[in-house]
Protein backbone atom coordinates (compact mmCIF):
# COMPACT_ATOMS: atom_id res chain seq x y z
CA UNK A 1 0.00 0.00 0.00
CA UNK A 2 1.41 3.35 -1.01
CA UNK A 3 0.46 5.73 1.75
CA UNK A 4 1.78 8.80 -0.06
CA UNK A 5 -0.65 8.40 -2.98
CA UNK A 6 -3.82 8.02 -0.95
CA UNK A 7 -6.64 10.53 -1.25
CA UNK A 8 -8.09 9.83 2.19
CA UNK A 9 -8.79 12.88 4.35
CA UNK A 10 -6.59 13.59 7.34
CA UNK A 11 -9.40 15.19 9.32
CA UNK A 12 -12.87 13.91 10.13
CA UNK A 13 -15.53 14.08 7.42
CA UNK A 14 -19.24 13.41 7.36
CA UNK A 15 -20.19 10.91 4.67
CA UNK A 16 -23.51 10.40 2.97
CA UNK A 17 -25.06 7.25 4.41
CA UNK A 18 -26.42 6.29 1.00
CA UNK A 19 -22.90 6.30 -0.48
CA UNK A 20 -21.61 4.02 2.27
CA UNK A 21 -24.33 1.38 2.03
CA UNK A 22 -24.87 1.57 -1.75
CA UNK A 23 -23.10 -1.70 -2.54
CA UNK A 24 -24.44 -3.77 0.36
CA UNK A 25 -27.79 -2.06 0.94
CA UNK A 26 -27.09 -2.57 4.64
CA UNK A 27 -25.25 0.11 6.61
CA UNK A 28 -24.22 -2.30 9.37
CA UNK A 29 -22.70 -4.76 6.92
CA UNK A 30 -20.83 -1.96 5.16
CA UNK A 31 -19.46 -0.59 8.43
CA UNK A 32 -18.41 -4.09 9.48
CA UNK A 33 -16.45 -4.58 6.25
CA UNK A 34 -14.86 -1.13 6.60
CA UNK A 35 -13.90 -1.82 10.22
CA UNK A 36 -12.22 -5.11 9.34
CA UNK A 37 -10.28 -3.42 6.55
CA UNK A 38 -9.26 -0.61 8.94
CA UNK A 39 -7.83 -3.24 11.31
CA UNK A 40 -5.81 -4.76 8.44
CA UNK A 41 -4.50 -1.34 7.41
CA UNK A 42 -3.59 -0.50 11.01
CA UNK A 43 -1.65 -3.76 11.36
CA UNK A 44 0.22 -3.12 8.11
CA UNK A 45 1.12 0.46 9.06
CA UNK A 46 2.23 -0.56 12.55
CA UNK A 47 4.41 -3.36 11.17
CA UNK A 48 5.95 -1.01 8.62
CA UNK A 49 6.64 1.64 11.28
CA UNK A 50 8.27 -0.83 13.65
CA UNK A 51 10.48 -2.17 10.85
CA UNK A 52 11.63 1.33 9.92
CA UNK A 53 12.29 2.32 13.52
CA UNK A 54 14.28 -0.89 14.06
CA UNK A 55 16.73 0.24 11.37
CA UNK A 56 17.74 3.23 13.49
CA UNK A 57 17.57 1.59 16.90
CA UNK A 58 20.57 1.69 19.20
CA UNK A 59 20.64 -0.74 22.08
CA UNK A 60 22.25 0.29 25.35
CA UNK A 61 22.40 -1.43 28.69
CA UNK A 62 22.26 1.85 30.56
CA UNK A 63 18.88 3.37 31.31
CA UNK A 64 20.47 6.73 32.07
CA UNK A 65 21.52 7.38 28.50
CA UNK A 66 18.70 8.44 26.24
CA UNK A 67 19.60 9.22 22.67
CA UNK A 68 17.47 11.34 20.41
CA UNK A 69 17.79 9.78 17.01
CA UNK A 70 16.76 12.34 14.39
CA UNK A 71 15.93 9.66 11.83
CA UNK A 72 13.52 7.96 14.22
CA UNK A 73 11.87 11.28 14.97
CA UNK A 74 11.42 12.04 11.26
CA UNK A 75 9.93 8.61 10.57
CA UNK A 76 7.56 9.01 13.51
CA UNK A 77 6.45 12.45 12.35
CA UNK A 78 5.74 11.09 8.86
CA UNK A 79 3.48 8.36 10.26
CA UNK A 80 1.72 10.80 12.60
CA UNK A 81 0.72 12.95 9.61
CA UNK A 82 -0.84 10.07 7.69
CA UNK A 83 -4.61 9.64 7.50
CA UNK A 84 -6.00 7.32 10.14
CA UNK A 85 -6.67 3.68 9.16
CA UNK A 86 -10.44 4.11 9.31
CA UNK A 87 -10.24 7.05 6.88
CA UNK A 88 -8.12 4.97 4.51
CA UNK A 89 -10.61 2.09 4.76
CA UNK A 90 -13.60 4.32 4.06
CA UNK A 91 -11.84 5.82 1.05
CA UNK A 92 -11.03 2.34 -0.28
CA UNK A 93 -14.67 1.34 0.24
CA UNK A 94 -15.98 4.36 -1.64
CA UNK A 95 -13.48 3.71 -4.47
CA UNK A 96 -14.63 0.04 -4.71
CA UNK A 97 -11.17 -1.26 -3.85
CA UNK A 98 -12.35 -3.64 -1.12
CA UNK A 99 -13.44 -7.14 -2.06
CA UNK A 100 -15.96 -8.73 0.25
CA UNK A 101 -18.49 -11.53 0.10
CA UNK A 102 -21.32 -12.59 2.32
CA UNK A 103 -20.76 -16.17 3.48
CA UNK A 104 -24.46 -16.51 4.38
CA UNK A 105 -25.28 -16.24 0.68
CA UNK A 106 -22.82 -19.08 -0.06
CA UNK A 107 -24.58 -21.32 2.47
CA UNK A 108 -28.04 -20.57 1.05
CA UNK A 109 -26.90 -21.40 -2.51
CA UNK A 110 -25.55 -24.81 -1.49
N, C-alpha and C positions, 0 to 999 in steps of 0.2 A: 504494500500500500504506500503510495507516494503522498505523504502528508502535506507537502508544499503545494501540490496542485489541486487540493480540495477546495470546493466552493462553499463549504459549510460555514455558517456564521459563528463568530467567536462569542457573541453575546446572545442573550435569550430572545427568541422570537415567538410570536403567536402564529400557529399554523391553522389553516382551514381544516376543520374536522373532515369535511367531504373529500379533501385531497388525500388525507391520511388513510381513510378506510375505503378508498375507491376500488382498490384491487381485491380486497377481501370481503367487502361489504359488512365488516364487523370491526368496530373500533378496538375492541378488546383483543381480538386476534392480531390486528395490525400492531398494536402497542406491544404485545407479547413478542412478536417477531423482531420488532425494532429493539426491544430490551435485550434479547438474546444476542443480537448482532452487536449492540453496544458493549456487552460483556466481552465478546470476542475481540473487538477493537481495543478495548482497555487492556486486555491481556497482551495483545501484540505490542502496543505502545509501551507498556511497562517492561516487557522483555527486551525490547529494543533500547530503551533508556538504560536499563541495568547493564546491558552489554556495552554500551558506549561509555558509561561511567566506569566500568571495570577496566577499560583501556588506560584510564588516567589514574587509577587507584595506586596509592602508595601505602604499604603496610608497615606500621611501626608497633613496637611492643610497648612504647611509652604512651600513656594516656595524657601526659602533660603537653606533648607536642601536637599542635593542631595546625595542619598546613592548609592554606587556602589555595586550591588548585584552580587557576583561571580557566582552564579548559573545561573542568567539571562545572564551573559556574556558568559558562557560556552554553554548554549543552543543556543544563537545567533550565536556563532562561528560555531557550528555544522551545523546549517541551511545555513550559508554562504558558507560552503564548499560543499554543495550538488550540484549535476548537476542541471542546469536550467530546468524549466518545459518543454520548447520546446525540449530540448535534451531527456528528459524522454519520451515525446510523440513520438518523431521520433523513439526512440529505441523500444517502444511498437508497433509502426506501422510495423517496420521491422521484429519484432518477431511474427507478426500476433496475437497480444493480444488485438487489438481494433476491436470491432464489429461495423459495420456501415451498413446502407442500403440506397439506393437511393429511395426516396419517389416518384420521377417521374415515376420510373418503376412500382410502385404499382398502380398508377393512370392509366397508359397505359394498365395494365393487367385487370383492372375492366371493 
